[in-house]
Amino acid sequence: MIELLVRFKEMSHFYISSGVTAACIFWVYYRQRKGAAGLWPVIILNFTLFIAWGVLSGLNHDDVPFKDFWEHHSPFLPVLTAPFLKSAPHSPLIFDIARIFSGCVFVLNILLGWRIARQVWQAKARLSVYLLMVSGACIFAQYLFLRPDIFMISFVLAGISVCLDIPRKGAVYCLLSGVAFGLAMSFITKQYLLIFLPVIAVFLGVKSGRAARLVAYAAGLCAGILPLAAYLFSAGIIGDFLSWAVGFNGRALHISVNFPLIFIAAATAGAVVLMRRFRLSGDVKAAILFYALVLGTFSSLTSISDQSGFLYYLGLWYFICAIAVSGAGLPELLAQAPSRWKRSLIAGIVLGALLSPNFVYVWKYRHGDYFRDKQAVASLMEYTRDSTCVVILPVHPVFAVDATRLYSNWQLYFMGKFPSVRLDAVQDGLAQRIISIRPAVVMCRFGKKDFILELYQRKIITSSEYKELIAFLTANYRQKQIGDNVYYLKTL
């Protein structure tokens, strides 16, 4: 029975995608018969679906950073948001604020990307093509989640925009690009290879003054990293940062290729036209965008997780693809197809490939997981207030503004692979910390497993600690299901 339900779910996605693609083919054919053109109805529909997904999709563990943020990510975003979280109301309203704010950053990124497209392609840049690609990727990239990725995208796009003027302008532009890339990498280093783009831009320009421009870029890069470095040193955690955010992530990296085919095609088309333009006319801006696409693609190949199901890792890459293809002349090329049906078939398949995933995702969250999760958070907030909690994904401890993470899901995930993670987990004295801190909420279930038993079976706590912890929880807590999870709630 379960297998039949799973198969039905998979087939429903297939039926939705097939239906959307068929509708796109006939819609394009009908529009051609009427002499109408333009992609704006599809773009508007894509963005409408994106907003619907944002309203319906459940809370994500990255929606709002929490106070005790330390793990293998940069602390830059949590440090910046901490003052706002402390002053925020003790209410699930914080999730609405986070999504609205993230949406504003997304609009800013759209504008920055379009600026680059205009700088490179000038009058050949097609806004409709650019927005079609961006809107087709927006649910994949999860631009409404308050992740460091969206801020990295902002500063990288700003850095690319400045890089386009480096070959014909002075060292000031190198300095500014360095600041932009330094700030971007302070948030998250997923697109680490792009820090070499200003160096390439310098060597594409005149030979005189190259050394000065490279020094200016290095100075700007240091200035961009300075705020994060100052915090790390002042907090005395530079060693932790180097150990986890640099050392651990470096050891955990592996090649993972999961690019959506429609974006591979767009990136390839854009890259070919950009390189041809540079060869024929010597347009250095086209070359710089080409190298940005190449560097972004290779950076996107590496990840500490399997990218299947984590397509938001490619958030910046989608933007660069959209920019690269926006002036490649694909609509004009399509118009050369010999028959109306062939044009309709090709255009319909492309539009269907960009629309279908959005329909599927909205269908997946049609029951409104966001409202369900917010209700669960509101219930948990009644118990936490100024106290702390022990909660594992999918809902992490933002129920109290100053909630402390006593344990982390990524530790459980990686501890079997990396001795350093296991050592960090077992030396924490988790059982004694729970007993001494007496948190308001403790996770009872880890998925379908007993959370405390799972800690013992993974040898994070000893058998005596397991018995002591169970006795402590039995005497001082009661079990209650809230949302999809079961929790220990403190009674005394």
Secondary structure, DSSP 8 states (H G I E B T S, - for coil): -HHHHHHHHHHHHHHHHHHHHHHHHHHHHHHHHTT---SHHHHHHHHHHHHHHHHHS---TTSS--SS--SSS-SHHHHHHHHHHHHS-SSTHHHHHHHHHHHHHHHHHHHHHHHHHHHHHGGG--HHHHHHHHHHHHHHHTTTS--HHHHHHHHHHHHHHHHTTGGGS-HHHHHHHHHHHHHHHHH--TTGGGGGHHHHHHHHS-STTHHHHHHHHHHHHHHHHHHHHHHHHHHT-HHHIIIIIIIIHHHH-EE-----HHHHHHHHHHHHHHHHHHHHH--HHHHHHHHHHHHHHHHHTEESS--TT-GGGGHHHHHHHHHHHTTS-HHHHHTTSSSHHHHHHHHHHHHHHHHHHHHHHHHHTTT-HHHHHHHHHHHHHHHHTTS-EE--TTS-S-SSTT--BSS-HHHHHHTTT-HHHHHHHHTT-HHHHHHHH--SEEE-EETTEEHHHHHHHTTSS-HHHHHHHHHHHHHHEEEEEETTEEEEEE--
